[in-house]
Amino acid sequence: MSDLTALSAARRAAELTELGDNGRVDLVVIGGGVTGAGIALDAASRGLSVLLVEKHDLAFGTSRWSSKLVHGGLRYLATGNVGIARRSAVERGILMTRNAPHLVSPMPQLVPLLPSMGRTQRALIRTGFVAGDALRILAGTKSSTLPRSRRVGVSQATAMVPCVRRDGLDGGLLAYDGQLIDDARLVVAVTRTAAQYGARILTRVSAVAATGTSVQLRDELTGESLEVTARAVINATGVWAGAVDPAIKLRPSRGTHLVFDAASFGNPTAALTIPIPGEISRFVFAMPEQLGRVYLGLTDEDAPGPIPDVPEPTPAEIRFLLDIVNIALGTALTDADIKGSYAGLRPLIDTGEGRTSDLSREHAVIESDAGVFSIVGGKLTEYRHMAEDAIDRTLSARSITAQPCRTRNLPLVGAPANPVATLRTTSHLPSSLVARYGAEAPNVIASARCDRPTDPVADGIDVTRAEFEFAVTHEGALSADDIVDRRTRIGLVAADRARALAVAEDLLARA
């Protein structure tokens, strides 16, 4: 069964050859982010033949630039959007208990009660956290999975976030949300699970032109072209959706994060959560992450103009994040403390008015004049629901018969209930390896053919050589960039990237 999930250069070549001989499938999905991957999995698990094509690499776009949070929808409840808030809480529970319990864990969020925070603001935040508890209960998520919110004293607040300002500190308000070990790893897990159910996954393959029944493809590695016919085509390219259907009007919003050494924040065990002055339901988060880092985010800024492959933070956004976080710190951070940064573009539906932070995070499924279905808007937490909706609408419009949706209870690769999961214990393995691969972690080591598989790829980086090799043999990495920038997130810190790149290139060549 494990071979079915293994994405590799050899599998890619074989599937391209098969398509050249008989280029016909039920569904073509354009886009290898979390939405496209979710659609491919939904369709394949219903028994349809599926082809997913991605011009670059899995999780190349917005899906790797998030806050790595599986939001429960509290912010949307505060703005009166009860529907999306409830759906977010439901989808969070599905991910944490059924789809990907190995990739999503409870993240404590601490709002420090500082003298600058008045009674009214404290009461609003506490009320919001209680409403979040109600959402969790309504969604059927137990407190054993996601603890209830509460107030904590000074000693617990400073133990969880040692860097917090101590002067006048009156404890903190503590709530919990879901945290991904990594967003790009979620995309890879969803995609490999789609492959497990028979989907063909082709990266470095672009859709040059598309209609409702055919797609003209180009292999970006060789330049060769082929045409695939399909019963339906879905455009899941996010902020690039307008390139497939020019009638689609999006208003991209840039969300920026800064990367720090966790030591700069005293190695916190909770996310320092600071209300943005003058805003009702927006916060800046300093979140403890893998590889001994803290991500500080995030912004919500208009990003008009051409869509770049890799968005860049602006100096104003960097200044904004530092100014907000320093409100709550005992010792101020400066530009010199920043080890890296990243920015992603949200594919918001353009309503023609308002700030991007006020625009709806609802999604929409739109059929073009050429018959291509596009899915736009939405948010990472709801990727599974969005995929189900897109497939339901497409099947109905095209009168295609398929099995009912199965993804609510479908464990991804790495989840203990997935057939690929190993029965061997993980207790002898590094905790960082288990956090990234779950029940599949022993397979990563057992399948390695490189020398010194359990050695780190570089001093001080808790990624093993076996993980680099596994990225090539099982996770579809075709370049060293794929390995260091997406299968692992070493590349977010330039100095770490430089130390690991040669190892990635060597193991890529040997795999």
N, C-alpha and C positions, 0 to 999 in steps of 0.2 A: 504493500500500500504506500510506503514511503516514497517509492520511485515516482508515483503519480504526482507528488507535490514538488518534486525537484525541478526547479527551473535552471537551465544551463544553456551555454552557447550551442551545444550539440542538439539539445531539444529544440531550440529556436530554429536552427538550420533545417532539422527534419520537418518541423511544422510548416515552415515556409515552402519546402519542397512539396509537401502534401497539398497545400493550398494552390500551388502552381499547377498541380495535376488535376485537382477538383476543387476549384475555388467557390464552394457553396456552403453556407451555414445558415442557421436560423437567425442569428443575431450578431451584428458587428457593434462593438462598443469602442468609441474613440475617446481615449484619455485614460491614463494609468494612475490617476490619483485615487483618493479613498472612495469617491463617488463612483467612478468607473469600475474600480475593483469590486465594490459592493454590488453593482448592477451585474457584472459578470458572474459573481458568485450566486446571486439570486436566480439568474436565468439558468445557469448550469445545473444548480441543485434542483430545478424544476424539470430537468430532463431535456433542455434545449441545447443544441450545438451552438457554441459561443466562440467568437474571436474577439479578443481585446487587443487593440493596437495603441502604442504610445510612441510619440515622436522621439522622446528622450529616454528617460529611465523611470521606473516606478517611483512615485512620490517626488517627481522632479519639481512640481509647482507648489501651489499653496499648501498641499497636504503635508509638507515637511516643515512649514514655517509657523505652525500654530503654537499656542501656549502649552501644548501637551496635556490639556485638561479635557475631561469628559464632563462638561457642565451639566448641572441639574436644572438649569433654566431659571434660576432665581432672579437674574437681571430682567428677564422677559416678564416675569410675574410683576415686578416693580413698575414696569411700563404698561401694564394692563393686558399683555398678550398671554392670556391664560393657556390658550391652545398649544403654542410652541413651548411654553414652560412645562406643561404637563408631559408633552411628547418627549422633551429633553430628559425629564426625570425618568420616564419609562425606559427610554433607550439607554440611559446610563445604567439602570438596573440590569437590563439585558446583557450589556457588555460585561458588567462586573460579576455576574453570577452564571452566565451561560455561554456567551460567545467568546469572551477573552478574559477570564478571571486571572490569567497569568500576566496580562499586559496592563491591567487597570487595577489600581489600589487606592484606598482612601487617603486623601491628602488633607491634613489639618491646615486650616487657614486661620491665622491669628490676627485679629484687629486690636492693636494696642490701645488702651484707654489712656490717652495723653491729655495733659491740661488744655491743649488747643482744641479738643473735641468737646463740644457743648452737650448739654443734657438732651436736647432735641435730636441731635445727630446720633448720639448713643442709642436713644430709644428707637430711632428709625432702623438702625442697623440690627439691633436686637430683634425687633419685630420682623425684619426681613429674614433673619436666620430662623426664627420660629416658623415663618411661612415656608422656608426651605425644608424644615423638618416635616411639615404637613405635606408638602409635595412628595417627599421621599416615601411617606406612609401611603399616600394616594397611589403612588407608582408601584407599591408592593415590595419596596426594598427594605429589608430588615435592618435594625440598628446594629446587628452583629456584622453586617456588610459595610454599612456607612453609619458611624456613630452620630448620635444626636448632638445638637449644638449646646453650648453651655458657657458660663462665665468662669474664668480661671483667675487665680491670684497672681501677685507679682512674681513669686518664686517660680511658678510653673511657666508663666509667660516668658521670663528671662531664660529659663532652662531650654525652652523650645526655640526661642529666637534670641541668642545671646547678644546680638548686636543692637537690640532695641534701646532706644533712649530711656534712661532710668529716671531722670529728673521728673518728679511728679507722676510717675507711672502708677496707674490704679488698676493693674491687672490687665485682662484682655477678654475679648469676646472670641470664642472658638467655634468654628463650624467646619464641616467636612464636605469635600467634593471628590469626584473621581480624577485620578491622575494617571495618564499613560506613561509607561516607561519611555516611550518614544512614539511620535505620530507616524514616522516613516516605517517603523517596525510593524505598526498596525496595518498599514497598506500592504506590506510584503506578506503578512500573515493572511490577510483577506484574499490576496491574489493567489497565493499558493494553495489556499483552500479551494478557490475556484478551479485551479488546475487539477486538484484532487477529484473534482466532480466532472472533469473532462474539458474544461475551457482551454483554448489555445491562447497563450500569452506571448505577444510579440512586442518587445521594446526595440527602440531605434527603427521603428517602422512608422512612417507618417501617412496620414490620409490626405492625399493631394486633392481629391474631389469626392463628394458624396451625394447620393440621392437616397430616396427611401428604400431602394432595392439593390443598390450596388455602391461599392467604395473602390476608388482607384488608389492603390497603395504604392509606396516607394520604400525600398530597403535603404535606410540612411547609411548603412555600412558599405553597400556595394553599388548603390545607385540604380539597381534593377527595379522594374515596375511589374505589378500584377494587379488584376482586377478580381474582386471577390463579390459574388452576388449573395443577397441575403433577403430574408423575409421582412426584416426590420433593421434599422440603423439608429443607434442612440449616440448623441453627441454629449459627452461628459467631460469637456475640456475646461470647465471652470471659467476663469477670467478670459480665456481665449475662445469662448463659445461663439463670439461674433465672427471669428475667422471662418467657421463652418457655416453659420447662418447669419448673414449680414443684417438681417432684420432685428436681431437681438440687441437690445440696448442695456448695457450694464454700467454700473457706477462703482468702479473698484475703490476699495478702502484699504489703506496700508496700515498693517499692524506691526510694530517694531518691538524687538526684544534686545536686551543687552546681556552678554554672558560674562560672569565673574567666577573667580575661584570661590568655592564655598567658604574657604577660610576668611574671606573678606567680610562675611556675614556671621562669623563665629561658628561655622558648620551647623546651620539650623536644621531642626527636624520638622518644622512647620513653615508654611508659606507666610511671610510677613505681608499683611494685607492692609493697604493704606487707602482710605477714601480720597478721591480726587476732590479738592475743594470746589464747591459750587455745583457739584453733580449729585444726582439722587442715587444712582445705582451703578456708578462706575468706580473701579478700584485699580490701583497699581499693585501688582503681585511680585514679590521676590521669592521664587519657588526653588527649593532644593531639588536637584536633578542628578541623573547618573553621571559618572565620570568625575565626581567631586566638584560639580559646578552649581551655580545658581543662575537661573534665567530671570531677568527683570523685565516685565512688560505690563501693559502693552498700550500702544497708541491706537487711534482710530482717525486717520486723516484721509481726506480726498486724495486720490492718485490719478488725475486725468492724464490723457495722452497715450502714446503707444505703450503696449504691455511688455515690459522687459522679461527676459528669461529668469533673471535673478534680481529682484528688487533690492534697493539699497536704502538703509535708514538715512534720514536727513539730520543735519546738526541740530535743528530745532527739536526733533523728536528725542534725540539723545539727551539734550539739555532738560527737556520736560521730564523724562523718566528719572534723571538724577535729582532734579529739584524736588519731585514728589517723594521719592524714597528717602531723601535726606531729612524730610520732616520727622521721620520716625526713627532715625539712627542716632546713636550716641556719638559716633565719629563719622563725619561726612565722607562719602565716596566722591572720587574725582574721575576725570577722564583716564587718568593713569591706572586706575583699578580695572578698567574694562579690558577683558581678554578677547572679546569677539562680539559680534552683533549679527542680527538677521532681521529680515522684513518679509512679510507675505502680503498678498493682495486678496482681500475677500471679494468674491464675485456677487456683489449686491445688485438686486434688480433696481434699475433707475426709475424713481417715481417723479423725478424732475424738481424735487424740493427737499428742504431740510438738510441737516447735517448727516454725514454717513453714520455717525454713532446712533442716530435716531431712526435709520432705515430698518425696515423689517428684515429679519433673518429667515423669513419664509422662503420656501423653494417653489419653483414652477416648472411644469413640463409643457413644452411648446413644440408644436409641429410646424415645420417650415413649408414653404410653397413646394419645395422639392420632395417633401415627405419624410425628412429627417426629424426625429424627435430629439429635442435638446432639454437637458435638465440644468437649471441655473438657480443661483441663490443657495439658501440652506447653510448648514453648519456641520462640522465634523461629527459632533455627537449624534446627529440624526442621519448619518450616512446610510444605515441599514433601512430605516423607514423610507428615506428618499429613493433608495434602490427599489424597494417593494412597490412604491407608488409608480415609479417610472415603468417598471415591467408590467404592472397591472394595466396601466393606461395603454401601453404599446400593444400588449396582447389583445386587449379589447378592440382597439382601433384597427388592428390587422386581422382580427378573427383567427388568432393563433391559439391552438389548444395546448395547454401545458398543465403540469401538476400545480397544486396550490403552493404559495410561498412557504418555505421551510426555515427561513433564516432566524426566526425568533429563538429557536432552540438548537441552532446548529453551531457546534463548537469549532473554533478556528484551529488551525495548525498550532500546536503548542499547548492548547487547553487539555487538561487531563482526560476529558471525555472524547477527544478526537482519536480516531483509530491509529493515527501516526504516533500518538503518545507512547513513550517507552514505559515498560514496567520496572525498569531499574531505578534505584534510589538516586536522588540528586544531592543527598546530604554531604557527599564527598567533593562536590563541585563548588567553584567560586560562586558566591551569592549573586554577583553581578551577571554571571553567565545565565543562571537560573532566572533572574529577573527579566532578561531579554528573550529567553527561549522557552521558558516554562518547562513542561514535561518533556519537551524535545531536547532539552539541554544535554542529556547523556549521548544522544545521537550525534550532536555536533562534535564531541570528542571522539566517539567511536568510529565515525566515518572519516576522520582526518587521516590524510596520507602524508602530510608535511612532517618535517622533523620538529621536535620540541613543541607539540601542539598546544600544550597548556601554558607555555611561556607567554608573557605579555608581548604585544607587538612593539612596545617601547617602554622604557622605565617610567613608572608612575602612571601608566594608562592601563586600566583594568579590562582590556580587550585582549583575548588570546589569539594566537596565530591560527588556531583551529577555526575561530569565528571568521577570520578573513577568508580562509579557504572555503568554508561553508557558504559564504556569500556568493562565491563563484560557482560552486557545484550544486547548490540547492536554491539559491535566492535570486538568480538571474543577473548577477552583477557581471557586466561586460567590460568594465574599465576600473582602473584604480580609483577614479573619482567616485564611481558608484559605491565602492567599498568604504572609503573614508568619509564621504559626505552624506550618504543615505543609508546604507546597511548598518553602519555605525555612525555616530555623530562626532567623531574625532575632529573632523574638518571645521567645526564651528570655532575652534581656537587655532589660529594660523600656525602658532609655534608647535602645537601638538601635531597638526597636519603634516608639517614639514618632517617631523621625526618618524611618522608612520608611513608616509607615502611610498618610500622605497620598498618596505616590507610588503605593502599591498601589491606593488608592481611585480615583485619577485614571486609571490604566491599566485598571482593571476597567471603568470607565465607558466608556472609549474602545474597548475590544476588541470 
